[in-house]
Amino acid sequence: MAEIQKILDNVPLRHRGPGGAIAVVKDGELVAQRIWGYADVDKRVHMTPDTLMPICSITKQFVCALLLDLKRNPTPEMAAKGDIEGQFDEKLRELLHPDLLKDSGLTLDHLCDMQSGMRDYWTMTALWGTKPEDEFLVARDCPPMLERTKSFHFAPGTEYSYCNVNFHVLARVIERVAGDSIENLLAKRILAPAGMHTAFLTPDNAKLPPPCLGYEGTEQTGFVPALNRMEWSGDAGLSASLVDMVAWEKHLQRLYSDKDTWYYKIAQPNTYSDGKYAPYRYGMAHSDVNGVDTFGHAGALRGYRSQRRHALNEGLSVVVLFNYEPDVIGAVDDVFRDLLNKPNPEYPSVEPSEAWVGSFLDRDTQLVIPVAKGPKTGEVFITFGGKTIVHLTDPTHGEALNATASIEGDILHMHKVTDNRKLEAQRLVPRDESFKDPAVCGDYKCDEIESSLHIWGDAGMLYGEFDGYLGQGTATTMKYVGDDVWILTCPRGLDSPAPGDWTVVFHRDEHDSSKIVGFKIGAWGARGIDFVKV
């Protein structure tokens, strides 16, 4: 016990900030916990095991549990109608745009498994003109969002891409089929049976339960209260205490011991449509920690980070709640390694080829992939849907967690195994004539999503401004990368973390190369969107 407590004591020292809470559950029993710091630094309110915090995207697994419970134990009204699966399919089709459903084969399972191929609406809000502190309301702003969601960035079932709209839609389908609010259904069917007595749905982040505040910043820059005026209902929204989350871990461990339960079934291996292994299933994902299979989910909203993970075969769970924004995944990984005596693996010290360094354009997604040397010899950082640390096996080849990569001259190859995607990217070469070409400036529009972008500036110092149904967005800078490819910066968005930088690939008139006719824009959560010059 003393050793476990020492491991937990290291968490606030490694990830310094206002406050947090961590617990370890083994074989259904709480074995240790650590609570530190403040729920509110200005009022000097201390964090406690009963302090309620938003658990962010961990909410998704609760909504999936509710879906499965309704299918197994339908309401009397659902049972009287018969064909339970048909009822869910009917409501799904009522919610989504007909263009999205035509010949796509989209199912609720695709939504639950992050295989829908739909673009993430929290990424898309940047294109619709939001500012980081804008208000976003479910009843007012989500129906127009679904009206503008008309196409996929990959075919359903073929790949993984994290998408919050999947679970917004799932929650609305559940409400329509069951004839009750997601708040009431979760409280009665999931939270109460699990013993989560103080947890409840709090969609409006401007009205989170006191006294806890979330904070942005670092110890070096200072922490400030995070302003958040978004509503989430299904993709996030639950608030819970550490006591509640310990009860959830105990509940899941009991369920996992019974092969007939929903939790045991979704913890089994999942696949894509081509039969290859897919780690994400029903709001949770498998992740490997030095050979140990863990199953869980992280959460991130502005000012908060959380994660819960269950090492299935070891009967060991770790829960972490922060009211600031450190690397929560790394924190949980470290605790698991320490608890299971699994030190970080050692890699050979291989000097990387100079060919790695640069920016590359993926031929399929049309996204820029920056590559840089890591801080340690033998490491390369590839930024594509998050930062991947590649450990080199020789100067031009390397391996990462669930990925492989290699460099051949000006071609970058990468296989993101868990996403079921293989990449081939061409090095981008800067050209002075493209950098200072005034033809890129002007007004552009996309009729499909009803968005417009105004680009202006001179001598290579350009700015971009999005307008859409949500307003007039913050103007941000553009950076030239190479060829006819630019980056439109997006350091902060309506969601946290932000969508990330947008790749803008300009297209020239095939008969007059001096004229720009449009561009394709994308970020990891929303790819392949075409704009034309007005």
C-alpha positions in Angstrom: 0.0 0.0 0.0 2.8 2.4 0.8 4.4 1.7 -2.6 1.0 2.3 -4.4 0.6 5.6 -2.5 4.0 6.7 -3.5 3.2 6.0 -7.2 0.0 8.2 -6.9 2.0 10.9 -5.0 4.2 11.3 -8.2 1.2 12.3 -10.4 0.7 15.9 -9.2 4.5 16.3 -9.1 4.8 15.2 -12.8 1.7 17.1 -13.9 1.7 20.3 -11.9 -1.4 22.4 -11.8 -4.4 23.6 -9.7 -5.9 20.3 -8.5 -6.9 16.8 -9.3 -7.9 13.3 -8.1 -6.7 9.8 -8.9 -7.9 6.4 -7.8 -6.8 2.8 -8.2 -9.3 -0.1 -8.1 -8.2 -3.7 -8.0 -10.5 -6.7 -8.4 -13.5 -4.4 -7.6 -12.1 -2.8 -4.5 -10.6 0.7 -4.0 -7.0 0.2 -3.0 -5.6 3.8 -3.0 -6.5 7.3 -4.0 -4.8 10.7 -4.0 -6.6 14.1 -4.0 -4.6 17.3 -4.2 -4.8 21.1 -4.8 -7.8 23.3 -5.4 -11.2 23.2 -7.0 -11.1 27.0 -7.0 -7.8 28.7 -6.5 -9.2 32.2 -6.0 -11.7 31.1 -3.3 -9.1 28.6 -1.9 -11.7 25.7 -2.1 -9.8 22.4 -1.8 -10.4 19.5 -4.1 -12.1 16.5 -2.4 -13.2 13.0 -3.4 -16.8 14.4 -3.7 -15.9 17.3 -6.0 -17.9 17.1 -9.2 -16.0 17.7 -12.5 -17.1 17.2 -16.1 -15.8 13.8 -17.3 -16.0 15.1 -20.9 -15.8 12.4 -23.5 -15.9 9.5 -21.0 -19.6 10.3 -21.3 -19.7 8.4 -24.6 -19.4 4.9 -23.0 -22.3 5.7 -20.7 -24.5 6.6 -23.8 -23.4 3.3 -25.4 -24.3 1.4 -22.3 -27.7 3.1 -22.4 -28.2 2.0 -26.0 -27.4 -1.6 -25.2 -29.6 -1.5 -22.1 -32.6 -0.3 -24.1 -32.0 -3.0 -26.7 -31.9 -5.7 -24.0 -34.6 -4.2 -21.8 -36.8 -2.0 -24.0 -39.5 0.2 -22.5 -43.1 -1.2 -22.6 -43.8 1.2 -25.5 -40.8 0.1 -27.4 -41.7 -3.6 -26.8 -45.3 -3.0 -28.0 -44.0 -1.6 -31.3 -41.7 -4.6 -31.9 -38.6 -4.7 -34.1 -36.4 -2.8 -31.7 -33.4 -2.5 -34.1 -35.8 -1.2 -36.7 -37.0 1.6 -34.4 -33.4 2.8 -33.9 -32.7 2.7 -37.6 -35.8 4.6 -38.4 -34.9 7.5 -36.0 -31.4 7.6 -37.3 -32.7 8.1 -40.8 -35.0 10.9 -39.6 -32.1 12.8 -38.1 -29.5 12.7 -40.9 -29.5 14.3 -44.3 -30.7 12.1 -47.1 -27.5 12.6 -49.0 -25.6 11.1 -46.1 -27.7 7.9 -46.0 -28.0 7.2 -49.7 -26.2 3.9 -50.5 -23.7 4.5 -47.6 -24.7 1.6 -45.4 -24.3 3.8 -42.3 -25.4 2.1 -39.1 -25.6 2.9 -35.4 -22.6 0.6 -34.8 -20.5 2.8 -37.1 -21.3 5.7 -34.9 -20.6 3.9 -31.7 -17.2 2.6 -33.1 -16.0 5.9 -34.6 -16.2 4.3 -38.1 -18.9 6.6 -39.5 -16.7 8.6 -41.8 -18.6 11.8 -40.8 -16.6 15.0 -40.2 -16.4 16.1 -36.6 -18.7 19.0 -36.0 -16.5 20.5 -33.3 -13.9 20.8 -35.9 -16.4 22.1 -38.5 -17.5 24.9 -36.2 -14.3 26.8 -37.1 -15.5 26.8 -40.8 -18.9 28.0 -39.7 -17.6 31.2 -38.1 -17.2 30.5 -34.4 -14.9 32.3 -32.0 -13.3 30.2 -29.1 -15.6 31.7 -26.4 -18.8 31.7 -28.4 -22.0 30.1 -27.1 -23.1 26.9 -28.8 -26.5 25.5 -27.8 -27.7 22.0 -28.6 -31.4 22.9 -29.5 -30.5 26.0 -31.5 -27.2 25.2 -33.2 -27.2 21.4 -33.8 -30.1 21.0 -36.2 -28.5 23.5 -38.7 -25.2 21.5 -38.2 -26.9 18.3 -39.2 -28.5 20.0 -42.3 -25.0 20.9 -43.5 -23.6 17.4 -42.8 -24.1 15.8 -46.3 -20.9 13.8 -47.1 -18.2 11.6 -45.6 -14.4 11.9 -45.6 -14.2 8.1 -45.9 -16.7 5.3 -46.4 -18.5 4.1 -43.3 -16.8 1.0 -41.7 -13.5 1.3 -43.5 -11.5 3.4 -41.1 -11.4 5.1 -37.7 -11.7 8.9 -37.1 -12.7 10.5 -33.9 -16.0 12.3 -34.4 -18.2 13.9 -31.7 -21.2 14.2 -34.0 -21.5 10.4 -33.9 -22.5 10.5 -30.2 -24.6 13.7 -30.5 -26.7 11.8 -33.1 -26.7 8.6 -31.0 -28.1 10.5 -28.0 -30.8 12.1 -30.1 -31.8 8.7 -31.6 -32.1 7.2 -28.1 -34.3 10.1 -27.0 -36.6 9.7 -29.9 -36.9 5.9 -29.6 -37.3 5.8 -25.8 -39.5 8.9 -25.6 -37.5 10.4 -22.7 -34.5 12.7 -22.2 -31.0 11.4 -22.3 -30.6 12.9 -18.8 -33.5 10.9 -17.3 -32.6 7.7 -19.1 -28.9 7.8 -18.0 -29.9 8.5 -14.4 -32.4 5.7 -14.1 -30.8 3.0 -16.2 -27.0 3.5 -15.9 -25.9 5.8 -13.1 -28.2 4.6 -10.3 -27.5 0.9 -10.9 -23.8 1.6 -11.0 -24.0 3.4 -7.6 -23.0 6.8 -9.1 -25.2 8.7 -6.7 -24.0 12.3 -7.4 -23.2 12.0 -11.1 -25.6 13.7 -13.5 -25.8 15.2 -17.0 -24.8 18.9 -17.2 -24.8 19.8 -20.9 -24.2 23.5 -20.4 -20.5 24.1 -19.6 -21.3 27.6 -18.5 -23.4 26.1 -15.7 -21.3 23.4 -14.3 -21.9 22.3 -10.7 -19.9 24.4 -8.1 -17.4 24.7 -6.6 -14.9 23.4 -9.2 -13.5 25.6 -12.0 -11.4 24.5 -15.0 -8.2 26.3 -15.8 -6.2 27.1 -18.9 -2.5 27.8 -18.9 0.7 26.4 -17.4 2.7 26.9 -14.2 5.1 29.1 -16.2 2.4 31.3 -17.8 -0.1 31.1 -14.9 -3.5 29.4 -14.7 -6.6 31.3 -15.6 -10.3 30.2 -15.4 -11.3 28.6 -18.7 -14.4 30.3 -20.3 -16.6 27.6 -21.9 -20.1 28.3 -23.2 -20.7 25.1 -25.1 -23.5 22.5 -24.6 -22.8 18.8 -25.0 -25.4 16.1 -24.7 -24.2 12.6 -25.5 -20.7 13.3 -26.9 -19.9 14.7 -23.4 -22.0 16.2 -20.6 -21.7 14.0 -17.5 -20.3 15.5 -14.3 -19.1 13.1 -11.7 -16.9 12.9 -8.6 -14.0 10.6 -7.9 -16.3 8.6 -5.6 -18.7 8.2 -8.6 -16.0 7.1 -10.9 -14.7 4.5 -8.4 -18.2 3.2 -8.3 -18.2 2.9 -12.1 -14.9 1.0 -12.1 -16.3 -1.4 -9.5 -19.4 -1.9 -11.6 -17.5 -2.6 -14.8 -15.2 -5.1 -13.1 -18.3 -7.0 -11.9 -19.8 -6.9 -15.4 -16.5 -8.1 -16.9 -16.6 -11.3 -14.8 -19.9 -12.3 -16.6 -19.6 -13.2 -20.2 -23.2 -12.4 -20.9 -23.0 -8.7 -19.9 -22.8 -5.8 -22.4 -19.4 -4.8 -21.1 -17.7 -8.1 -21.5 -19.1 -8.3 -25.1 -17.9 -4.9 -26.2 -14.5 -5.5 -24.7 -13.9 -8.3 -27.2 -12.0 -7.6 -30.5 -13.7 -5.5 -33.1 -13.0 -5.2 -36.8 -13.3 -2.9 -39.8 -15.3 -3.9 -42.8 -12.2 -5.6 -44.3 -11.8 -7.8 -41.2 -8.8 -5.9 -39.8 -8.6 -5.3 -36.1 -10.3 -2.1 -34.8 -9.4 -1.0 -31.2 -12.4 1.3 -30.7 -15.8 0.0 -29.7 -18.9 1.5 -28.1 -17.3 4.5 -26.6 -14.1 2.8 -25.4 -10.8 1.9 -26.9 -8.1 -0.8 -26.3 -4.6 0.6 -25.8 -1.4 -1.3 -25.1 0.8 -0.4 -22.1 4.0 -2.3 -22.4 2.2 -5.5 -23.4 -0.8 -5.0 -21.1 -4.2 -4.6 -22.8 -6.2 -1.7 -21.3 -9.7 -0.6 -22.2 -11.1 2.9 -21.6 -11.4 6.5 -22.7 -10.0 9.9 -22.1 -11.9 13.2 -21.9 -11.0 16.8 -22.8 -12.9 20.1 -22.5 -11.4 23.5 -22.0 -10.0 23.5 -18.5 -10.4 19.8 -17.8 -8.8 16.5 -18.6 -9.9 13.0 -17.5 -9.4 9.4 -18.2 -10.5 6.0 -16.9 -8.8 2.8 -18.0 -9.3 -0.9 -17.1 -6.5 -3.5 -17.5 -8.9 -6.3 -18.3 -6.9 -9.4 -17.5 -5.3 -7.9 -14.4 -8.5 -6.6 -12.9 -6.9 -3.2 -12.4 -8.4 0.2 -13.1 -7.0 3.7 -12.9 -9.1 6.9 -12.9 -7.6 10.4 -13.2 -9.5 13.8 -13.0 -7.8 17.1 -13.6 -9.2 20.6 -13.5 -6.5 21.8 -15.9 -5.0 20.5 -19.2 -1.9 18.2 -18.7 -1.2 15.0 -20.6 -3.8 12.8 -19.0 -3.1 9.8 -21.2 0.6 9.9 -20.3 -0.3 10.2 -16.6 -2.4 7.1 -16.7 0.2 5.2 -18.7 2.8 6.1 -16.2 0.7 4.9 -13.3 0.0 1.6 -15.0 3.7 1.0 -15.8 4.6 1.7 -12.1 1.8 -0.4 -10.7 2.6 -3.3 -12.9 6.4 -2.9 -12.8 6.6 -2.3 -16.5 9.4 0.1 -17.2 9.5 2.0 -20.5 11.0 0.0 -23.2 14.5 0.9 -24.4 15.2 1.6 -28.1 18.4 1.6 -30.0 20.1 5.0 -30.5 19.9 5.4 -34.3 20.8 8.6 -35.9 17.9 9.6 -38.2 18.4 10.3 -41.9 18.2 14.0 -42.7 15.5 13.1 -45.2 12.9 12.8 -42.4 12.8 16.5 -41.6 10.3 18.6 -43.5 6.7 19.0 -44.4 4.9 16.4 -46.5 1.5 16.4 -48.2 -0.5 13.1 -48.0 -1.8 12.3 -51.4 -5.2 10.9 -50.2 -6.3 13.1 -47.3 -4.5 16.2 -48.7 -3.2 17.1 -45.2 0.2 18.4 -44.4 2.3 16.1 -42.2 5.2 17.9 -40.4 8.1 15.7 -39.4 10.9 16.7 -37.0 13.7 15.0 -35.1 12.7 14.2 -31.5 14.6 15.3 -28.4 16.3 11.9 -28.1 18.6 10.3 -30.6 16.6 7.7 -32.5 13.2 9.5 -32.3 11.3 11.2 -35.0 8.1 13.2 -34.4 5.3 12.9 -37.0 2.3 15.2 -36.5 -0.7 13.7 -38.2 -3.9 13.3 -36.2 -1.9 13.9 -33.1 1.9 13.6 -32.5 3.4 10.2 -33.1 6.8 9.3 -31.6 8.6 7.0 -34.1 11.5 5.0 -32.6 13.9 4.2 -35.4 15.1 0.7 -36.2 17.5 2.1 -38.8 18.1 5.6 -40.2 15.1 5.5 -42.6 12.6 3.1 -40.8 10.8 3.2 -37.5 8.0 1.9 -35.3 5.5 3.7 -33.0 2.7 2.5 -30.8 0.2 1.1 -33.4 2.1 2.6 -36.4 5.1 2.2 -38.7 6.9 4.8 -40.8 9.7 5.1 -43.3 11.3 7.7 -45.5 12.4 7.2 -49.1 14.0 10.4 -50.4 11.0 12.8 -50.8 8.3 10.2 -50.0 7.1 9.6 -46.5 5.3 6.3 -45.9 3.2 5.7 -42.8 0.8 3.0 -41.7 -1.6 4.0 -38.9 -2.6 0.5 -38.0 -5.4 1.4 -35.5 -6.9 3.9 -37.9 -6.7 1.3 -40.8 -5.0 3.9 -43.0 -1.8 3.8 -45.1 -0.3 7.1 -46.1 2.0 8.1 -48.9 3.1 11.8 -48.6 5.2 13.9 -51.0 7.7 16.4 -49.6 6.6 20.0 -50.1 9.1 22.4 -51.7 8.7 26.1 -51.1 8.6 28.3 -54.2 9.0 32.1 -54.0 6.5 32.7 -56.7 3.8 30.8 -54.8 4.7 32.5 -51.5 4.1 36.0 -52.8 1.4 35.2 -55.3 -1.5 37.7 -54.9 -3.8 35.3 -56.8 -4.5 33.3 -53.6 -6.2 36.3 -52.0 -9.9 36.7 -52.4 -13.3 35.3 -51.4 -14.1 31.5 -51.5 -17.2 29.6 -50.7 -18.4 26.0 -50.2 -22.1 25.5 -51.0 -22.2 22.1 -49.4 -21.5 23.2 -45.9 -22.6 26.9 -46.5 -19.2 28.4 -45.5 -17.1 31.2 -46.9 -13.5 32.2 -46.4 -11.9 35.6 -47.1 -8.1 35.6 -47.6 -6.3 38.8 -47.7 -2.8 40.2 -47.2 0.4 40.9 -49.2 4.1 40.0 -49.5 3.3 36.5 -48.2 1.7 37.7 -44.9 -1.8 36.4 -45.3 -4.9 36.1 -43.0 -8.0 34.0 -43.3 -11.5 34.7 -42.0 -14.4 32.2 -42.0 -18.1 33.1 -42.1 -21.0 30.7 -41.6 -24.3 30.2 -39.9 -22.5 30.5 -36.5 -21.1 33.9 -37.1 -17.9 35.6 -38.2 -14.9 33.7 -37.0 -11.6 35.0 -35.6 -9.1 36.1 -38.2 -5.9 33.9 -38.0 -2.6 33.9 -39.9 -1.7 31.7 -42.8 1.8 30.1 -43.3 3.2 29.0 -46.6 4.5 25.4 -46.6 5.4 24.7 -50.2 4.1 24.2 -53.8 0.6 25.6 -53.6 0.0 24.5 -50.1 -0.6 26.8 -47.1 -1.5 26.3 -43.4 -4.4 28.3 -41.9 -3.6 28.4 -38.2 -6.2 27.4 -35.6 -4.5 27.5 -32.1 -7.8 27.7 -30.3 -11.3 26.5 -31.2 -14.7 26.2 -29.8 -13.8 22.7 -28.5 -10.6 21.8 -26.6 -8.3 20.8 -28.0 -8.8 22.9 -31.1 -9.1 21.4 -34.6 -5.5 22.1 -35.2 -4.0 23.8 -38.3 -6.0 23.6 -41.5 -4.2 22.5 -44.7 -5.2 24.6 -47.7 -4.3 23.2 -51.1 -4.9 25.7 -53.8 -6.1 24.7 -57.3 -5.1 26.7 -60.4 -7.0 27.1 -63.7 -5.9 24.3 -66.0 -5.7 26.8 -68.9 -4.2 29.7 -67.0 -1.8 28.8 -64.2 -1.8 32.4 -62.9 -5.4 32.1 -61.8 -6.5 30.3 -58.5 -9.9 28.7 -58.9 -10.4 27.2 -55.5 -8.9 25.0 -52.8 -9.4 21.8 -50.8 -9.2 22.3 -47.0 -8.9 19.8 -44.2 -7.9 19.0 -40.7 -7.7 15.6 -39.1 -11.3 15.6 -37.9 -12.7 17.1 -41.1 -11.0 16.4 -44.4 -11.6 16.9 -48.1 -13.8 20.0 -48.2 -13.8 21.9 -51.5 -14.1 25.7 -51.8 -14.4 27.6 -55.1 -13.2 31.2 -55.7 -16.1 33.7 -56.0 
